[in-house]
Amino acid sequence: MIQGLHHTSFTVSNLEETERFFVDLFGMTRIAGGLYDFDYIRKIIGFPEGVLNISVVAFPAKEGVPSPHVLELIEYAKSAGTPTDTATNRPGNAHLCFLVDDIHSEYQRLKALGVKFRSEPQEVTFGVNNGAWAVYFNGPDDIALELLQPRQK
């Protein structure tokens, strides 16, 4: 029986740069990783020559409780493919959403650090997140990202 989610993963072209993006801009911490040059990993990924550089990052534990979700960043050291079109309107593409308590200040902070947003934060006026605020932007390798400030109760 499926029990829940374990992690989210993105394939990246420059592991060091992407890890630094999530650590420096979002306050995440590297919790694991390394060079994966193992037969089992080649079988899992389906690339017989595959060698991976991996970094696993998460938000620091709060009150002794570790972050319930981790982000795995993978750079193919061998068997690397070509970049893909990451536009969010293309079937199969995904995005990662970060919860924030003040979307307008996070938007200003990240914009000042050079992050390019698709728009200013927008109020959600329909659906399960009615009353929330959201904005999309792109990270390294054009990974689609979102900030979401839940509606105030």
C-alpha positions as CSV (number, residue, x, y, z in Angstrom):
1,M,0.0,0.0,0.0
2,I,1.3,3.5,-0.9
3,Q,1.8,5.4,2.3
4,G,2.7,8.9,1.3
5,L,5.4,11.1,-0.4
6,H,9.1,10.8,0.3
7,H,10.9,13.4,-1.8
8,T,10.8,15.6,-4.8
9,S,13.7,15.4,-7.3
10,F,15.0,17.5,-10.1
11,T,17.7,16.7,-12.7
12,V,20.1,19.7,-13.0
13,S,23.1,20.7,-15.1
14,N,25.2,22.1,-12.3
15,L,24.7,20.5,-8.9
16,E,26.9,23.0,-7.0
17,E,25.1,26.1,-8.4
18,T,21.6,24.6,-7.8
19,E,22.4,23.5,-4.3
20,R,23.7,26.9,-3.5
21,F,20.5,28.5,-4.9
22,F,18.3,26.5,-2.5
23,V,20.6,26.8,0.5
24,D,21.4,30.5,0.1
25,L,18.0,31.8,-1.1
26,F,15.7,29.5,0.8
27,G,17.6,28.5,3.9
28,M,17.7,24.8,3.2
29,T,20.5,22.6,4.4
30,R,22.3,19.8,2.6
31,I,21.6,16.6,4.6
32,A,23.0,13.9,2.3
33,G,24.5,13.2,-1.1
34,G,27.6,12.3,-3.0
35,L,28.8,10.5,-6.1
36,Y,26.5,7.5,-6.9
37,D,28.6,5.2,-9.1
38,F,26.8,2.0,-8.2
39,D,25.2,-0.9,-10.1
40,Y,21.9,-0.6,-8.2
41,I,21.5,3.1,-9.1
42,R,22.2,2.3,-12.8
43,K,19.4,-0.3,-12.7
44,I,17.0,2.0,-10.9
45,I,17.5,4.9,-13.4
46,G,17.7,2.6,-16.5
47,F,21.0,4.0,-17.8
48,P,23.7,1.3,-17.8
49,E,26.5,3.8,-17.8
50,G,24.9,6.3,-15.4
51,V,26.9,8.0,-12.7
52,L,25.1,10.6,-10.6
53,N,26.2,13.5,-8.4
54,I,23.4,13.9,-5.8
55,S,22.6,16.5,-3.2
56,V,19.7,16.1,-0.8
57,V,18.5,19.3,0.8
58,A,15.8,20.1,3.4
59,F,14.6,22.8,5.7
60,P,16.3,22.7,9.1
61,A,14.4,20.8,11.9
62,K,12.0,22.9,13.9
63,E,11.6,22.0,17.6
64,G,13.5,18.8,17.0
65,V,11.2,17.7,14.2
66,P,12.9,17.1,10.8
67,S,11.4,18.6,7.7
68,P,8.8,16.1,6.4
69,H,9.9,16.5,2.8
70,V,13.3,16.6,1.1
71,L,14.5,17.9,-2.2
72,E,16.8,15.7,-4.2
73,L,19.0,17.4,-6.8
74,I,20.7,15.1,-9.4
75,E,23.4,15.9,-11.9
76,Y,24.2,13.1,-14.3
77,A,28.0,12.8,-14.4
78,K,27.6,10.2,-17.1
79,S,24.6,9.7,-19.4
80,A,23.6,13.3,-19.1
81,G,20.7,14.3,-21.4
82,T,20.0,17.6,-23.1
83,P,18.0,20.3,-21.4
84,T,14.2,20.1,-21.7
85,D,11.5,22.8,-22.1
86,T,10.3,23.3,-18.5
87,A,7.3,25.5,-19.4
88,T,4.5,24.7,-17.0
89,N,2.0,24.3,-19.8
90,R,3.8,21.2,-21.1
91,P,2.3,17.9,-20.0
92,G,4.7,16.0,-17.7
93,N,6.4,19.1,-16.3
94,A,6.1,20.0,-12.7
95,H,6.8,22.8,-10.2
96,L,7.7,23.0,-6.6
97,C,5.8,25.3,-4.2
98,F,7.2,27.0,-1.1
99,L,4.9,28.1,1.7
100,V,5.6,31.6,3.0
101,D,4.1,33.7,5.7
102,D,4.6,37.1,3.9
103,I,4.7,36.7,0.1
104,H,5.2,40.3,-0.6
105,S,8.4,40.6,1.5
106,E,9.7,37.3,0.1
107,Y,9.0,38.5,-3.4
108,Q,10.9,41.7,-2.8
109,R,13.8,39.9,-1.1
110,L,14.2,37.3,-3.9
111,K,13.7,39.9,-6.6
112,A,16.5,42.0,-5.0
113,L,18.7,38.9,-5.2
114,G,18.1,38.6,-9.0
115,V,15.2,36.1,-9.1
116,K,13.1,36.7,-12.2
117,F,9.4,36.4,-11.4
118,R,6.6,35.8,-14.0
119,S,4.4,38.4,-12.3
120,E,3.9,40.2,-9.0
121,P,2.2,38.1,-6.3
122,Q,-1.5,37.6,-7.2
123,E,-4.5,36.9,-5.0
124,V,-6.1,33.6,-5.6
125,T,-9.8,34.2,-6.1
126,F,-11.1,30.7,-6.7
127,G,-10.8,27.1,-5.5
128,V,-9.2,25.4,-2.5
129,N,-6.7,28.3,-2.1
130,N,-9.2,31.1,-2.4
131,G,-7.9,34.1,-0.5
132,A,-4.2,32.9,-0.7
133,W,-1.5,34.7,-2.6
134,A,0.8,33.1,-5.2
135,V,3.5,33.8,-7.7
136,Y,5.6,31.7,-10.1
137,F,9.3,32.1,-11.0
138,N,12.2,29.9,-12.3
139,G,15.3,28.6,-10.6
140,P,18.4,27.0,-12.1
141,D,17.8,25.1,-15.3
142,D,14.5,26.9,-15.4
143,I,13.0,24.7,-12.7
144,A,9.5,26.1,-12.2
145,L,9.0,27.3,-8.6
146,E,6.1,29.0,-6.7
147,L,5.6,31.0,-3.5
148,L,2.3,30.5,-1.8
149,Q,1.0,32.5,1.2
150,P,-2.1,30.6,2.5
151,R,-5.2,32.7,3.1
152,Q,-5.3,34.4,6.5
153,K,-7.9,32.9,8.8
